[in-house]
Amino acid sequence: MHTTPAYRPDRAAPGDSAGGASSHHLLGATIALVLAGGRGTRLKQLSEHRAKPAMPFAGNLKVIDFTLSNCINSGLRRVAVLTQYKAQTLIRHVTRGWGFLDASLGEFIDVVPAQQRIDAGWYAGTADAVYQNLDMLRQAAPRYVVILAGDHVYKMDYSVMLAEHARRGADLSIACLEVPVETASAFGVMRVNEAGRVIEFQEKPSQPACLPGRRGQALASMGIYIFNAEFLYAELLRDAARTDSFHDFGGDIIPRALVRGRVHAHDFKASCVSRTSELPYWRDVGTLDAYWEANIDLISTHPELDLYDDEWPIRSLQHQLPPSKFVLDDEGRPGIAIDSLVAAGCIVSGAQVRRSVLFSKVRIAEGSEISDSLLLPGAQIGRNVVIRRAIIDKRCVVPDNLQIGVNPTEDRRHFTVSEKGVTLVTPDMIAQCTKHRGCASATSMSLAV
């Protein structure tokens, strides 16, 4: 990644020496905190009953699996997941799917719900979430603290960034990547000097600064930070005492840390794990369009995100489900799926699926046509249904003969349509639609098994 013309980040292999300490020693002296309390309001009704990190992704994963897999693959074995908003699904997923580490060796992935440890308030911001768990951090006695978001999709070797942080003698390191300047207002934007030290940081500026020599590009924070533990404690205590603070890392902690500490930028290109793309892959799937696009991209012949890399596996809670099957080849209407991802437990019965992602236990009945769509776990599609460019939420029961994504005007009357024309359908919307239209219920539809 280009920052200033003279700046070229160093790449350290995981086994390299950094500041006189081996990578193994650095990792053992580090704890990772995953901020997973996000509400995800831009996902509209899709996040009404689940936290954003608990969103299903890629057929059989959840969004938080990427951050947790990065931790395990990088060698970070002390991880705390801080939750808050509608966290039960997330808590169940992490405790059941990520409880395989050896506690006798000091390894753990713990779920830490908001517990009002400091006062009667809930987390007021990202920095406050960490501040309210300072007692837990001090008990773990880390030398370094890695702060991660649980709602982004990417593959990254955190040990590379940690080695660079230690070698530079930084108090704080911020992972960064280039983004188009027209989208940079959604991020923290920074300027760095020739040595890679951050000299200016603005959270979500209305007029982001372009990189020198890189017209149209800005340097954006990924929300991935490595702090020296004592420096972090001091900054959090100062921030907590301020009445004018929103207690946020991007808006409050980092701008003030520039004055008191050595803050460096880490180029994501140096630690990105990718076998299929020259460009580093990182996605915030926080809008309906971004969520749809990131999933649909996975069905391409050479997707930007490689889920088939055995050297950097994305782990998850795997349910015991039967294989998927495609049946009922009657009257030239076979059950087929072309250019699609199909998770376990699905039954496609005399229906056609194209360029779509079927999550686990989806059922599609005879005569239906599904294209360019995401069908989340347990969705049931009736007979002769047409679905185009849509997201069908978990456990939706779509009645016979319904058309979704065909008539935008009609869709907007009953469902949510994104800026780019993706239609979101939830169980509550289906209930209102069937009541309004007098549609026959699909709850009793039969599928060939």
Salt bridges, closest charged atoms under 4 A:
ASP65 OD1 - HIS93 NE2 2.73
GLU107 OE1 - ARG77 NH1 3.98
ASP135 OD2 - ARG117 NH1 3.03
ASP151 OD2 - LYS52 NZ 3.49
ASP151 OD1 - HIS152 NE2 3.44
GLU164 OE2 - ARG168 NH1 3.16
GLU164 OE2 - HIS266 ND1 2.87
GLU178 OE1 - ARG214 NH2 2.79
GLU200 OE1 - ARG191 NE 2.62
GLU235 OE2 - ARG238 NH1 2.75
GLU235 OE2 - ARG260 NE 3.02
ASP239 OD2 - HIS247 ND1 2.81
ASP239 OD1 - ARG256 NH1 3.24
ASP244 OD2 - ARG242 NH2 2.94
ASP252 OD1 - ARG256 NH2 3.71
ASP284 OD2 - ARG42 NH2 3.38
ASP284 OD1 - LYS52 NZ 2.87
ASP284 OD2 - HIS152 NE2 4.00
GLU293 OE2 - LYS420 NZ 2.99
GLU304 OE1 - ARG283 NH2 3.04
ASP309 OD2 - LYS155 NZ 3.91
ASP309 OD1 - ARG275 NE 3.14
GLU311 OE1 - ARG275 NH2 2.48
GLU366 OE2 - ARG383 NE 3.76
ASP372 OD1 - ARG355 NE 2.90
ASP393 OD1 - ARG50 NH2 3.22
GLU410 OE1 - ARG413 NH1 3.19
GLU410 OE2 - HIS414 NE2 3.23
GLU410 OE2 - ARG437 NH1 2.98
